[in-house]
Amino acid sequence: MLKSLENVKLLFNSSKSWYLVNGCTSGNHIAMMTMMTLCRRKFKGLGKMPITPRFLVARDCHKSVFDGLRLTNSAATLLPSGVQDEYKISLGPNIEDIASALTDYDDHQPVFTNHKYCSHKLFILGRYVALF
């Protein structure tokens, strides 16, 4: 297991890696609570009052992200999601909206998840990207 985690760390050029073993809901909650903790440490180190992060989320995000906002007592800026014309399914925010929002809301922590219950999702948190 340790060797596998080291390989993942090298693959994504990250300082640390973990495996999620209890589903995306708990993973989203853990990630958002981690960002809350990191945000508080950052502001405490600056001598400012600890605050909770503001999150940037897609309107069609996984339901657990909204639960995570409640758990962290945080606010969010919602990005609009496109809809596929023929089947009327959500496409998530388009790449231009994401790029613009990352610039416009640079004080927000981005969280983009797939709203469907499937195994692949894009998760962007704290300016880091991982594909699950």
NORQUI-V92253 format. One record per pair of residues at least 12 apart in sequence whose ideal C-beta (glycine too) atoms are under 10 Angstrom apart, sorted by the first residue. I is the first residue (numbers start at 1). GAP is how many residues later the second one is. D is the distance in whole Angstrom. If there is no record, write none. Layout:
BEGIN
i=I gap=GAP d=D
i=I gap=GAP d=D
END
This chain:
BEGIN
i=1 gap=18 d=8
i=4 gap=13 d=9
i=4 gap=15 d=8
i=5 gap=12 d=5
i=5 gap=13 d=7
i=5 gap=14 d=7
i=8 gap=122 d=9
i=12 gap=116 d=8
i=12 gap=117 d=8
i=12 gap=118 d=6
i=12 gap=119 d=9
i=14 gap=114 d=7
i=14 gap=116 d=8
i=15 gap=113 d=10
i=17 gap=113 d=9
i=18 gap=12 d=9
i=18 gap=13 d=10
i=19 gap=113 d=10
i=20 gap=103 d=10
i=20 gap=110 d=10
i=20 gap=112 d=7
i=23 gap=41 d=9
i=23 gap=94 d=9
i=24 gap=38 d=6
i=24 gap=39 d=10
i=24 gap=40 d=7
i=24 gap=41 d=10
i=24 gap=89 d=7
i=24 gap=90 d=8
i=24 gap=93 d=8
i=24 gap=94 d=9
i=24 gap=95 d=9
i=24 gap=97 d=7
i=24 gap=99 d=9
i=24 gap=108 d=8
i=25 gap=37 d=8
i=25 gap=38 d=8
i=25 gap=39 d=4
i=25 gap=40 d=9
i=25 gap=42 d=7
i=25 gap=43 d=9
i=25 gap=92 d=10
i=26 gap=38 d=8
i=27 gap=35 d=10
i=27 gap=37 d=8
i=27 gap=41 d=10
i=27 gap=86 d=9
i=27 gap=94 d=9
i=27 gap=96 d=8
i=27 gap=105 d=8
i=28 gap=33 d=9
i=28 gap=34 d=6
i=28 gap=35 d=9
i=28 gap=36 d=4
i=28 gap=37 d=6
i=28 gap=38 d=10
i=28 gap=39 d=8
i=28 gap=40 d=5
i=28 gap=43 d=10
i=28 gap=83 d=7
i=28 gap=85 d=6
i=28 gap=93 d=9
i=28 gap=95 d=8
i=28 gap=97 d=9
i=29 gap=35 d=6
i=29 gap=36 d=9
i=29 gap=38 d=7
i=29 gap=39 d=5
i=29 gap=41 d=10
i=29 gap=42 d=6
i=29 gap=43 d=9
i=30 gap=38 d=9
i=30 gap=41 d=10
i=31 gap=34 d=9
i=31 gap=37 d=8
i=31 gap=78 d=9
i=31 gap=80 d=7
i=31 gap=82 d=10
i=31 gap=92 d=7
i=31 gap=94 d=5
i=31 gap=95 d=8
i=31 gap=99 d=10
i=32 gap=20 d=10
i=32 gap=21 d=8
i=32 gap=23 d=7
i=32 gap=25 d=10
i=32 gap=32 d=9
i=32 gap=33 d=7
i=32 gap=35 d=9
i=32 gap=36 d=4
i=32 gap=37 d=7
i=32 gap=38 d=10
i=32 gap=39 d=7
i=32 gap=40 d=5
i=32 gap=42 d=7
i=32 gap=77 d=8
i=32 gap=79 d=7
i=32 gap=93 d=8
i=33 gap=35 d=7
i=33 gap=38 d=6
i=33 gap=39 d=6
i=33 gap=41 d=10
i=34 gap=38 d=10
i=34 gap=75 d=10
i=34 gap=91 d=8
i=34 gap=92 d=8
i=35 gap=17 d=9
i=35 gap=18 d=5
i=35 gap=20 d=8
i=35 gap=33 d=9
i=35 gap=37 d=8
i=35 gap=39 d=9
i=35 gap=74 d=5
i=35 gap=75 d=10
i=35 gap=76 d=8
i=35 gap=90 d=6
i=35 gap=91 d=6
i=36 gap=14 d=9
i=36 gap=15 d=9
i=36 gap=16 d=5
i=36 gap=17 d=6
i=36 gap=19 d=10
i=36 gap=32 d=9
i=36 gap=35 d=8
i=36 gap=36 d=4
i=36 gap=37 d=8
i=36 gap=38 d=7
i=36 gap=73 d=9
i=37 gap=13 d=10
i=37 gap=15 d=10
i=37 gap=16 d=10
i=37 gap=35 d=9
i=38 gap=15 d=8
i=38 gap=71 d=9
i=38 gap=88 d=7
i=39 gap=12 d=7
i=39 gap=13 d=7
i=39 gap=14 d=4
i=39 gap=15 d=9
i=39 gap=33 d=9
i=39 gap=35 d=9
i=39 gap=68 d=10
i=39 gap=70 d=7
i=39 gap=87 d=9
i=40 gap=12 d=8
i=40 gap=13 d=9
i=51 gap=23 d=9
i=52 gap=17 d=9
i=52 gap=20 d=6
i=52 gap=21 d=5
i=52 gap=22 d=5
i=52 gap=23 d=8
i=52 gap=57 d=10
i=53 gap=19 d=7
i=53 gap=21 d=6
i=53 gap=22 d=9
i=53 gap=23 d=10
i=53 gap=54 d=8
i=53 gap=55 d=7
i=53 gap=56 d=5
i=53 gap=58 d=10
i=53 gap=73 d=9
i=54 gap=15 d=10
i=54 gap=20 d=6
i=54 gap=21 d=5
i=54 gap=22 d=7
i=54 gap=23 d=7
i=54 gap=51 d=8
i=54 gap=53 d=6
i=54 gap=54 d=5
i=54 gap=55 d=7
i=55 gap=13 d=8
i=55 gap=14 d=6
i=55 gap=17 d=8
i=55 gap=19 d=6
i=55 gap=20 d=8
i=55 gap=21 d=4
i=55 gap=22 d=8
i=55 gap=23 d=10
i=55 gap=50 d=9
i=55 gap=53 d=6
i=55 gap=54 d=5
i=55 gap=55 d=7
i=55 gap=56 d=5
i=55 gap=70 d=9
i=56 gap=20 d=7
i=56 gap=21 d=5
i=56 gap=22 d=8
i=56 gap=23 d=7
i=56 gap=37 d=10
i=56 gap=42 d=9
i=56 gap=45 d=6
i=56 gap=46 d=7
i=56 gap=48 d=9
i=56 gap=49 d=5
i=56 gap=50 d=10
i=56 gap=51 d=10
i=56 gap=52 d=4
i=56 gap=53 d=7
i=56 gap=54 d=4
i=56 gap=55 d=7
i=56 gap=56 d=8
i=56 gap=68 d=9
i=57 gap=12 d=8
i=57 gap=19 d=5
i=57 gap=20 d=8
i=57 gap=21 d=6
i=57 gap=22 d=7
i=57 gap=36 d=9
i=57 gap=44 d=10
i=57 gap=51 d=9
i=57 gap=52 d=9
i=57 gap=53 d=8
i=57 gap=54 d=5
i=57 gap=55 d=7
i=57 gap=56 d=8
i=58 gap=18 d=10
i=58 gap=20 d=7
i=58 gap=21 d=5
i=58 gap=22 d=8
i=58 gap=23 d=6
i=58 gap=32 d=9
i=58 gap=33 d=10
i=58 gap=34 d=5
i=58 gap=35 d=5
i=58 gap=39 d=9
i=58 gap=40 d=8
i=58 gap=43 d=10
i=58 gap=52 d=9
i=58 gap=53 d=8
i=58 gap=54 d=5
i=58 gap=55 d=8
i=58 gap=56 d=9
i=58 gap=57 d=8
i=58 gap=64 d=10
i=59 gap=17 d=10
i=59 gap=19 d=5
i=59 gap=20 d=6
i=59 gap=21 d=6
i=59 gap=22 d=5
i=59 gap=31 d=8
i=59 gap=33 d=9
i=59 gap=34 d=8
i=59 gap=56 d=9
i=60 gap=18 d=9
i=60 gap=19 d=9
i=60 gap=20 d=9
i=60 gap=21 d=4
i=60 gap=22 d=9
i=60 gap=23 d=9
i=60 gap=29 d=10
i=60 gap=30 d=4
i=60 gap=31 d=8
i=60 gap=32 d=6
i=60 gap=33 d=8
i=60 gap=52 d=10
i=60 gap=53 d=9
i=60 gap=54 d=9
i=60 gap=55 d=5
i=60 gap=56 d=9
i=61 gap=15 d=9
i=61 gap=17 d=9
i=61 gap=18 d=9
i=61 gap=20 d=9
i=61 gap=29 d=10
i=61 gap=31 d=8
i=61 gap=32 d=10
i=61 gap=50 d=7
i=61 gap=51 d=7
i=61 gap=52 d=5
i=61 gap=53 d=8
i=61 gap=54 d=6
i=61 gap=60 d=10
i=62 gap=49 d=9
i=62 gap=50 d=10
i=62 gap=51 d=4
i=62 gap=52 d=7
i=62 gap=53 d=5
i=62 gap=54 d=8
i=62 gap=55 d=8
i=62 gap=59 d=8
i=62 gap=61 d=10
i=63 gap=50 d=9
i=63 gap=52 d=7
i=63 gap=54 d=10
i=64 gap=49 d=8
i=64 gap=51 d=10
i=65 gap=46 d=6
i=65 gap=47 d=9
i=65 gap=48 d=6
i=65 gap=50 d=9
i=66 gap=12 d=10
i=68 gap=43 d=8
i=68 gap=45 d=10
i=69 gap=42 d=9
i=72 gap=37 d=10
i=74 gap=34 d=10
i=74 gap=35 d=9
i=75 gap=33 d=9
i=76 gap=32 d=8
i=76 gap=33 d=10
i=76 gap=35 d=8
i=77 gap=24 d=7
i=77 gap=27 d=9
i=77 gap=28 d=6
i=77 gap=31 d=6
i=77 gap=33 d=10
i=78 gap=15 d=9
i=78 gap=23 d=10
i=79 gap=13 d=9
i=79 gap=14 d=4
i=79 gap=15 d=9
i=79 gap=18 d=5
i=79 gap=19 d=7
i=79 gap=21 d=9
i=79 gap=22 d=6
i=79 gap=26 d=9
i=79 gap=31 d=9
i=79 gap=33 d=8
i=80 gap=12 d=10
i=80 gap=13 d=6
i=80 gap=14 d=9
i=80 gap=17 d=7
i=81 gap=12 d=6
i=81 gap=13 d=9
i=81 gap=16 d=9
i=81 gap=34 d=8
i=82 gap=12 d=6
i=82 gap=15 d=9
i=89 gap=26 d=10
i=89 gap=27 d=9
i=90 gap=24 d=10
i=90 gap=25 d=6
i=90 gap=26 d=9
i=92 gap=20 d=7
i=92 gap=21 d=9
i=92 gap=22 d=8
i=92 gap=23 d=8
i=92 gap=30 d=9
i=93 gap=19 d=7
i=98 gap=12 d=8
i=98 gap=14 d=7
i=98 gap=24 d=10
i=98 gap=26 d=8
i=102 gap=22 d=9
i=102 gap=25 d=8
i=106 gap=21 d=9
i=109 gap=15 d=9
i=109 gap=16 d=6
i=109 gap=17 d=6
i=109 gap=18 d=8
i=110 gap=13 d=10
i=110 gap=14 d=5
i=110 gap=15 d=7
i=110 gap=16 d=8
i=110 gap=17 d=7
i=110 gap=18 d=10
i=110 gap=19 d=9
i=111 gap=12 d=7
i=111 gap=13 d=7
i=111 gap=14 d=6
i=111 gap=15 d=9
i=112 gap=12 d=5
i=112 gap=13 d=9
i=112 gap=17 d=9
i=113 gap=12 d=10
i=113 gap=19 d=9
i=114 gap=18 d=9
i=119 gap=13 d=7
i=120 gap=12 d=7
END
